[in-house]
Amino acid sequence: MAVWLPDAPDISPMDIRPAGRLRDSSGIVDDRERLDERYEEDGYLYFRNLLPKEAVEAARREMMAPLLADGLIDADCVWIGGERETGITETGPTYRGVWPRLFDGSGVKDALAKLLGEAPATVPMVQYRAYPPNKRAGGVHQDGFASPGVTGYKPLWIPLIEMDEAMGGLVLATGFTKRDYIHNIAKKPMSPVPAGIIPDSAWLRADYEPTDLVMIHPKTPHTGLPNRSRRVRLSIDTRVQSAANPAAIWGELVDGSPDAVTLKLADGGLRTLRLSDQSFIRSGPDRGPRLSRTEYLEVTPLGELLMAAFEGDHALMLRRADPG
């Protein structure tokens, strides 16, 4: 369920003032039971210096390269592009391969395996964030609201540059894991989170380092704070899941109807999943608003790369895949 407040204003990231600091879980990274308990209690797991420095630095250099080439930043990632736009989309081809190479880099899979308690696999939900000074970040949201099935995989946020208070970065609200979703379903198309529901004392952040990582609970409200520094803020949003028992699959759309969807997987096999009114479909351009079982057919051509979170033969969610 979600809230119904037709006249409530949306929460603005500009108005958020973090009241506290994220709790560092680095000291219990080898204790699966305590990690699981803390994840459910706090609504996140924050790890300082979890990822190998060399692998993260390589990813940062890759994301800086097109900005340097276009004369938008200097070698210290300071913005020198004036009022120009980067022209780089979060899921476009410019950064393609950065996350897969980081995931396959030395020691990264081992670090993520500790968090999952088993061998990890990627999920094709990857966004590359490059926020210049004063660029507005996205709104407050809970990943699970628009992503049914997200409990089968883990949302991750990875900073690629130092982020002090001026640069902002991820801010999240603790204490929402046992509550219903708080998105305002009275507002369409994106059902934003209304102001007045999250107490000021719930908002937390950290001064992030490039080797840090935050795992976010599907019900935890979060957003990016405004970047008031002189540098560009670089980060990666992604997801990981069990390699042995994946909760999400992806492949080319080879057949679709209001009742079912068939995907051609990477190994050449076909997988058909049933669609229902409960299936959360976002297969339109830029993921966009939720679509009905007939609307998605109008905007999703055959051959489109789609991702489905599933339970049995039922598609809980269907959206355009962003493998990174």
KEGUSE-828552 format. One record per residue (C-alpha): residue number from 1; y, z, x. Coordinates in steps of 0.05 Angstrom, whole numbers, plus 5000, padded with zeros to 4 digits. Layout:
N
<rec pos="NUM" py="Y" pz="Z" px="X"/>
...
This chain:
324
<rec pos="1" py="5000" pz="5000" px="5000"/>
<rec pos="2" py="5073" pz="4994" px="5019"/>
<rec pos="3" py="5139" pz="5021" px="4991"/>
<rec pos="4" py="5180" pz="4989" px="4935"/>
<rec pos="5" py="5255" pz="5001" px="4947"/>
<rec pos="6" py="5291" pz="4939" px="4922"/>
<rec pos="7" py="5361" pz="4963" px="4940"/>
<rec pos="8" py="5347" pz="4998" px="5006"/>
<rec pos="9" py="5380" pz="4968" px="5069"/>
<rec pos="10" py="5335" pz="4949" px="5128"/>
<rec pos="11" py="5330" pz="4992" px="5191"/>
<rec pos="12" py="5373" pz="4961" px="5246"/>
<rec pos="13" py="5350" pz="4968" px="5318"/>
<rec pos="14" py="5424" pz="4976" px="5335"/>
<rec pos="15" py="5424" pz="5043" px="5298"/>
<rec pos="16" py="5362" pz="5073" px="5331"/>
<rec pos="17" py="5375" pz="5129" px="5381"/>
<rec pos="18" py="5309" pz="5153" px="5413"/>
<rec pos="19" py="5301" pz="5228" px="5407"/>
<rec pos="20" py="5246" pz="5237" px="5458"/>
<rec pos="21" py="5200" pz="5207" px="5511"/>
<rec pos="22" py="5132" pz="5176" px="5505"/>
<rec pos="23" py="5075" pz="5220" px="5527"/>
<rec pos="24" py="5041" pz="5193" px="5589"/>
<rec pos="25" py="4965" pz="5188" px="5581"/>
<rec pos="26" py="4950" pz="5166" px="5652"/>
<rec pos="27" py="4918" pz="5233" px="5667"/>
<rec pos="28" py="4864" pz="5223" px="5614"/>
<rec pos="29" py="4851" pz="5149" px="5623"/>
<rec pos="30" py="4778" pz="5163" px="5640"/>
<rec pos="31" py="4766" pz="5209" px="5580"/>
<rec pos="32" py="4748" pz="5164" px="5521"/>
<rec pos="33" py="4744" pz="5220" px="5470"/>
<rec pos="34" py="4813" pz="5248" px="5486"/>
<rec pos="35" py="4843" pz="5178" px="5488"/>
<rec pos="36" py="4817" pz="5163" px="5418"/>
<rec pos="37" py="4842" pz="5229" px="5391"/>
<rec pos="38" py="4911" pz="5220" px="5421"/>
<rec pos="39" py="4916" pz="5148" px="5396"/>
<rec pos="40" py="4903" pz="5172" px="5325"/>
<rec pos="41" py="4948" pz="5233" px="5333"/>
<rec pos="42" py="5009" pz="5202" px="5366"/>
<rec pos="43" py="5002" pz="5130" px="5342"/>
<rec pos="44" py="5004" pz="5102" px="5413"/>
<rec pos="45" py="4978" pz="5109" px="5483"/>
<rec pos="46" py="5027" pz="5102" px="5541"/>
<rec pos="47" py="5002" pz="5092" px="5612"/>
<rec pos="48" py="5046" pz="5094" px="5673"/>
<rec pos="49" py="5025" pz="5050" px="5731"/>
<rec pos="50" py="4960" pz="5028" px="5697"/>
<rec pos="51" py="4960" pz="4954" px="5717"/>
<rec pos="52" py="4955" pz="4926" px="5788"/>
<rec pos="53" py="5024" pz="4915" px="5817"/>
<rec pos="54" py="5009" pz="4848" px="5850"/>
<rec pos="55" py="4982" pz="4817" px="5785"/>
<rec pos="56" py="5042" pz="4840" px="5744"/>
<rec pos="57" py="5091" pz="4816" px="5797"/>
<rec pos="58" py="5058" pz="4747" px="5795"/>
<rec pos="59" py="5067" pz="4745" px="5719"/>
<rec pos="60" py="5140" pz="4764" px="5726"/>
<rec pos="61" py="5152" pz="4709" px="5777"/>
<rec pos="62" py="5120" pz="4659" px="5730"/>
<rec pos="63" py="5165" pz="4680" px="5672"/>
<rec pos="64" py="5227" pz="4679" px="5717"/>
<rec pos="65" py="5213" pz="4610" px="5745"/>
<rec pos="66" py="5239" pz="4567" px="5687"/>
<rec pos="67" py="5299" pz="4612" px="5678"/>
<rec pos="68" py="5316" pz="4604" px="5752"/>
<rec pos="69" py="5305" pz="4529" px="5749"/>
<rec pos="70" py="5354" pz="4524" px="5690"/>
<rec pos="71" py="5407" pz="4566" px="5726"/>
<rec pos="72" py="5404" pz="4621" px="5674"/>
<rec pos="73" py="5387" pz="4679" px="5720"/>
<rec pos="74" py="5393" pz="4696" px="5794"/>
<rec pos="75" py="5337" pz="4720" px="5839"/>
<rec pos="76" py="5346" pz="4792" px="5813"/>
<rec pos="77" py="5338" pz="4769" px="5741"/>
<rec pos="78" py="5413" pz="4780" px="5727"/>
<rec pos="79" py="5437" pz="4735" px="5671"/>
<rec pos="80" py="5486" pz="4682" px="5696"/>
<rec pos="81" py="5478" pz="4633" px="5638"/>
<rec pos="82" py="5540" pz="4654" px="5600"/>
<rec pos="83" py="5534" pz="4636" px="5526"/>
<rec pos="84" py="5477" pz="4588" px="5537"/>
<rec pos="85" py="5411" pz="4597" px="5500"/>
<rec pos="86" py="5346" pz="4597" px="5539"/>
<rec pos="87" py="5315" pz="4547" px="5493"/>
<rec pos="88" py="5248" pz="4578" px="5507"/>
<rec pos="89" py="5206" pz="4601" px="5448"/>
<rec pos="90" py="5160" pz="4661" px="5450"/>
<rec pos="91" py="5098" pz="4621" px="5435"/>
<rec pos="92" py="5117" pz="4553" px="5464"/>
<rec pos="93" py="5088" pz="4516" px="5524"/>
<rec pos="94" py="5137" pz="4541" px="5577"/>
<rec pos="95" py="5098" pz="4605" px="5594"/>
<rec pos="96" py="5030" pz="4579" px="5576"/>
<rec pos="97" py="4976" pz="4611" px="5618"/>
<rec pos="98" py="5016" pz="4671" px="5642"/>
<rec pos="99" py="4977" pz="4722" px="5601"/>
<rec pos="100" py="4908" pz="4691" px="5612"/>
<rec pos="101" py="4921" pz="4691" px="5687"/>
<rec pos="102" py="4945" pz="4763" px="5685"/>
<rec pos="103" py="4885" pz="4783" px="5643"/>
<rec pos="104" py="4838" pz="4751" px="5693"/>
<rec pos="105" py="4876" pz="4779" px="5752"/>
<rec pos="106" py="4847" pz="4829" px="5801"/>
<rec pos="107" py="4835" pz="4896" px="5767"/>
<rec pos="108" py="4868" pz="4881" px="5700"/>
<rec pos="109" py="4802" pz="4874" px="5661"/>
<rec pos="110" py="4776" pz="4938" px="5692"/>
<rec pos="111" py="4839" pz="4976" px="5670"/>
<rec pos="112" py="4834" pz="4949" px="5599"/>
<rec pos="113" py="4759" pz="4965" px="5596"/>
<rec pos="114" py="4777" pz="5038" px="5605"/>
<rec pos="115" py="4821" pz="5036" px="5544"/>
<rec pos="116" py="4769" pz="5002" px="5500"/>
<rec pos="117" py="4709" pz="5037" px="5528"/>
<rec pos="118" py="4675" pz="4969" px="5539"/>
<rec pos="119" py="4688" pz="4899" px="5567"/>
<rec pos="120" py="4752" pz="4869" px="5538"/>
<rec pos="121" py="4766" pz="4800" px="5510"/>
<rec pos="122" py="4833" pz="4769" px="5492"/>
<rec pos="123" py="4858" pz="4755" px="5422"/>
<rec pos="124" py="4903" pz="4693" px="5411"/>
<rec pos="125" py="4964" pz="4732" px="5389"/>
<rec pos="126" py="5010" pz="4727" px="5450"/>
<rec pos="127" py="5086" pz="4728" px="5451"/>
<rec pos="128" py="5127" pz="4722" px="5515"/>
<rec pos="129" py="5193" pz="4759" px="5510"/>
<rec pos="130" py="5253" pz="4740" px="5552"/>
<rec pos="131" py="5314" pz="4775" px="5522"/>
<rec pos="132" py="5382" pz="4761" px="5555"/>
<rec pos="133" py="5437" pz="4814" px="5549"/>
<rec pos="134" py="5461" pz="4826" px="5478"/>
<rec pos="135" py="5408" pz="4783" px="5446"/>
<rec pos="136" py="5382" pz="4814" px="5382"/>
<rec pos="137" py="5309" pz="4833" px="5384"/>
<rec pos="138" py="5262" pz="4832" px="5324"/>
<rec pos="139" py="5263" pz="4881" px="5266"/>
<rec pos="140" py="5224" pz="4946" px="5257"/>
<rec pos="141" py="5152" pz="4932" px="5236"/>
<rec pos="142" py="5081" pz="4957" px="5234"/>
<rec pos="143" py="5030" pz="4908" px="5264"/>
<rec pos="144" py="4977" pz="4925" px="5212"/>
<rec pos="145" py="5020" pz="4908" px="5152"/>
<rec pos="146" py="5018" pz="4832" px="5164"/>
<rec pos="147" py="4953" pz="4833" px="5203"/>
<rec pos="148" py="4894" pz="4860" px="5163"/>
<rec pos="149" py="4835" pz="4869" px="5209"/>
<rec pos="150" py="4879" pz="4893" px="5266"/>
<rec pos="151" py="4838" pz="4957" px="5270"/>
<rec pos="152" py="4785" pz="4915" px="5303"/>
<rec pos="153" py="4830" pz="4899" px="5362"/>
<rec pos="154" py="4886" pz="4934" px="5400"/>
<rec pos="155" py="4960" pz="4912" px="5404"/>
<rec pos="156" py="4989" pz="4918" px="5474"/>
<rec pos="157" py="5059" pz="4916" px="5502"/>
<rec pos="158" py="5068" pz="4902" px="5576"/>
<rec pos="159" py="5136" pz="4907" px="5611"/>
<rec pos="160" py="5146" pz="4859" px="5669"/>
<rec pos="161" py="5211" pz="4888" px="5695"/>
<rec pos="162" py="5242" pz="4957" px="5702"/>
<rec pos="163" py="5273" pz="4979" px="5636"/>
<rec pos="164" py="5322" pz="5036" px="5636"/>
<rec pos="165" py="5362" pz="5061" px="5577"/>
<rec pos="166" py="5412" pz="5004" px="5583"/>
<rec pos="167" py="5358" pz="4950" px="5582"/>
<rec pos="168" py="5324" pz="4983" px="5522"/>
<rec pos="169" py="5254" pz="4958" px="5513"/>
<rec pos="170" py="5201" pz="4983" px="5465"/>
<rec pos="171" py="5217" pz="5041" px="5418"/>
<rec pos="172" py="5166" pz="5069" px="5369"/>
<rec pos="173" py="5162" pz="5122" px="5316"/>
<rec pos="174" py="5107" pz="5173" px="5320"/>
<rec pos="175" py="5073" pz="5207" px="5261"/>
<rec pos="176" py="5055" pz="5150" px="5215"/>
<rec pos="177" py="4981" pz="5138" px="5228"/>
<rec pos="178" py="4958" pz="5177" px="5166"/>
<rec pos="179" py="5010" pz="5147" px="5118"/>
<rec pos="180" py="5012" pz="5083" px="5077"/>
<rec pos="181" py="5051" pz="5024" px="5104"/>
<rec pos="182" py="5126" pz="5031" px="5098"/>
<rec pos="183" py="5146" pz="4958" px="5094"/>
<rec pos="184" py="5189" pz="4944" px="5034"/>
<rec pos="185" py="5148" pz="4896" px="4991"/>
<rec pos="186" py="5207" pz="4888" px="4944"/>
<rec pos="187" py="5240" pz="4843" px="4996"/>
<rec pos="188" py="5214" pz="4774" px="5012"/>
<rec pos="189" py="5194" pz="4738" px="5053"/>
<rec pos="190" py="5183" pz="4788" px="5110"/>
<rec pos="191" py="5183" pz="4855" px="5074"/>
<rec pos="192" py="5225" pz="4894" px="5125"/>
<rec pos="193" py="5222" pz="4968" px="5136"/>
<rec pos="194" py="5277" pz="5004" px="5097"/>
<rec pos="195" py="5325" pz="5054" px="5126"/>
<rec pos="196" py="5317" pz="5127" px="5110"/>
<rec pos="197" py="5242" pz="5131" px="5115"/>
<rec pos="198" py="5235" pz="5144" px="5190"/>
<rec pos="199" py="5268" pz="5209" px="5214"/>
<rec pos="200" py="5312" pz="5203" px="5276"/>
<rec pos="201" py="5268" pz="5254" px="5312"/>
<rec pos="202" py="5207" pz="5207" px="5308"/>
<rec pos="203" py="5235" pz="5153" px="5354"/>
<rec pos="204" py="5209" pz="5153" px="5426"/>
<rec pos="205" py="5215" pz="5109" px="5487"/>
<rec pos="206" py="5207" pz="5112" px="5563"/>
<rec pos="207" py="5240" pz="5084" px="5625"/>
<rec pos="208" py="5188" pz="5030" px="5636"/>
<rec pos="209" py="5160" pz="5003" px="5701"/>
<rec pos="210" py="5127" pz="4935" px="5709"/>
<rec pos="211" py="5057" pz="4965" px="5717"/>
<rec pos="212" py="5062" pz="5006" px="5653"/>
<rec pos="213" py="5026" pz="4991" px="5587"/>
<rec pos="214" py="5032" pz="5015" px="5516"/>
<rec pos="215" py="4976" pz="5009" px="5465"/>
<rec pos="216" py="5006" pz="5013" px="5395"/>
<rec pos="217" py="4970" pz="5038" px="5332"/>
<rec pos="218" py="4971" pz="4987" px="5274"/>
<rec pos="219" py="5011" pz="5036" px="5231"/>
<rec pos="220" py="5063" pz="5055" px="5283"/>
<rec pos="221" py="5132" pz="5029" px="5268"/>
<rec pos="222" py="5164" pz="4997" px="5329"/>
<rec pos="223" py="5215" pz="4947" px="5353"/>
<rec pos="224" py="5256" pz="4928" px="5415"/>
<rec pos="225" py="5321" pz="4962" px="5428"/>
<rec pos="226" py="5383" pz="4920" px="5444"/>
<rec pos="227" py="5390" pz="4897" px="5516"/>
<rec pos="228" py="5457" pz="4924" px="5540"/>
<rec pos="229" py="5443" pz="4912" px="5614"/>
<rec pos="230" py="5462" pz="4852" px="5657"/>
<rec pos="231" py="5390" pz="4830" px="5669"/>
<rec pos="232" py="5340" pz="4792" px="5626"/>
<rec pos="233" py="5285" pz="4836" px="5595"/>
<rec pos="234" py="5216" pz="4807" px="5607"/>
<rec pos="235" py="5152" pz="4831" px="5572"/>
<rec pos="236" py="5088" pz="4807" px="5540"/>
<rec pos="237" py="5061" pz="4825" px="5471"/>
<rec pos="238" py="4987" pz="4813" px="5463"/>
<rec pos="239" py="4921" pz="4841" px="5437"/>
<rec pos="240" py="4852" pz="4856" px="5465"/>
<rec pos="241" py="4785" pz="4867" px="5432"/>
<rec pos="242" py="4712" pz="4880" px="5446"/>
<rec pos="243" py="4679" pz="4822" px="5483"/>
<rec pos="244" py="4611" pz="4840" px="5454"/>
<rec pos="245" py="4633" pz="4852" px="5382"/>
<rec pos="246" py="4697" pz="4812" px="5369"/>
<rec pos="247" py="4737" pz="4825" px="5306"/>
<rec pos="248" py="4775" pz="4759" px="5311"/>
<rec pos="249" py="4754" pz="4687" px="5323"/>
<rec pos="250" py="4794" pz="4624" px="5333"/>
<rec pos="251" py="4785" pz="4549" px="5334"/>
<rec pos="252" py="4807" pz="4483" px="5305"/>
<rec pos="253" py="4813" pz="4476" px="5230"/>
<rec pos="254" py="4761" pz="4424" px="5209"/>
<rec pos="255" py="4758" pz="4439" px="5135"/>
<rec pos="256" py="4798" pz="4481" px="5086"/>
<rec pos="257" py="4802" pz="4496" px="5012"/>
<rec pos="258" py="4831" pz="4552" px="4970"/>
<rec pos="259" py="4764" pz="4587" px="4974"/>
<rec pos="260" py="4742" pz="4578" px="5047"/>
<rec pos="261" py="4762" pz="4556" px="5116"/>
<rec pos="262" py="4719" pz="4525" px="5171"/>
<rec pos="263" py="4737" pz="4530" px="5244"/>
<rec pos="264" py="4707" pz="4493" px="5304"/>
<rec pos="265" py="4701" pz="4546" px="5358"/>
<rec pos="266" py="4708" pz="4536" px="5433"/>
<rec pos="267" py="4632" pz="4531" px="5442"/>
<rec pos="268" py="4629" pz="4474" px="5391"/>
<rec pos="269" py="4599" pz="4516" px="5336"/>
<rec pos="270" py="4627" pz="4518" px="5266"/>
<rec pos="271" py="4645" pz="4582" px="5229"/>
<rec pos="272" py="4662" pz="4584" px="5155"/>
<rec pos="273" py="4697" pz="4644" px="5125"/>
<rec pos="274" py="4711" pz="4659" px="5052"/>
<rec pos="275" py="4783" pz="4665" px="5029"/>
<rec pos="276" py="4807" pz="4711" px="4973"/>
<rec pos="277" py="4873" pz="4736" px="4945"/>
<rec pos="278" py="4867" pz="4794" px="4994"/>
<rec pos="279" py="4866" pz="4746" px="5054"/>
<rec pos="280" py="4933" pz="4751" px="5090"/>
<rec pos="281" py="4950" pz="4678" px="5108"/>
<rec pos="282" py="5006" pz="4661" px="5157"/>
<rec pos="283" py="4987" pz="4592" px="5183"/>
<rec pos="284" py="5055" pz="4560" px="5172"/>
<rec pos="285" py="5105" pz="4540" px="5226"/>
<rec pos="286" py="5128" pz="4600" px="5269"/>
<rec pos="287" py="5076" pz="4641" px="5231"/>
<rec pos="288" py="5128" pz="4649" px="5175"/>
<rec pos="289" py="5119" pz="4687" px="5110"/>
<rec pos="290" py="5053" pz="4701" px="5075"/>
<rec pos="291" py="5023" pz="4640" px="5041"/>
<rec pos="292" py="4978" pz="4633" px="4981"/>
<rec pos="293" py="4909" pz="4603" px="4984"/>
<rec pos="294" py="4937" pz="4536" px="4960"/>
<rec pos="295" py="5003" pz="4538" px="4999"/>
<rec pos="296" py="4970" pz="4542" px="5067"/>
<rec pos="297" py="4935" pz="4475" px="5056"/>
<rec pos="298" py="5003" pz="4441" px="5050"/>
<rec pos="299" py="5029" pz="4465" px="5118"/>
<rec pos="300" py="4966" pz="4471" px="5160"/>
<rec pos="301" py="4939" pz="4403" px="5184"/>
<rec pos="302" py="4868" pz="4392" px="5206"/>
<rec pos="303" py="4861" pz="4404" px="5280"/>
<rec pos="304" py="4909" pz="4463" px="5279"/>
<rec pos="305" py="4887" pz="4520" px="5323"/>
<rec pos="306" py="4877" pz="4580" px="5277"/>
<rec pos="307" py="4856" pz="4652" px="5286"/>
<rec pos="308" py="4818" pz="4692" px="5235"/>
<rec pos="309" py="4805" pz="4767" px="5232"/>
<rec pos="310" py="4743" pz="4777" px="5191"/>
<rec pos="311" py="4694" pz="4826" px="5160"/>
<rec pos="312" py="4626" pz="4796" px="5146"/>
<rec pos="313" py="4640" pz="4726" px="5118"/>
<rec pos="314" py="4709" pz="4745" px="5091"/>
<rec pos="315" py="4774" pz="4725" px="5126"/>
<rec pos="316" py="4819" pz="4786" px="5125"/>
<rec pos="317" py="4874" pz="4747" px="5160"/>
<rec pos="318" py="4887" pz="4674" px="5177"/>
<rec pos="319" py="4944" pz="4653" px="5222"/>
<rec pos="320" py="4963" pz="4603" px="5275"/>
<rec pos="321" py="4932" pz="4621" px="5341"/>
<rec pos="322" py="4977" pz="4636" px="5401"/>
<rec pos="323" py="4928" pz="4641" px="5460"/>
<rec pos="324" py="4984" pz="4646" px="5511"/>
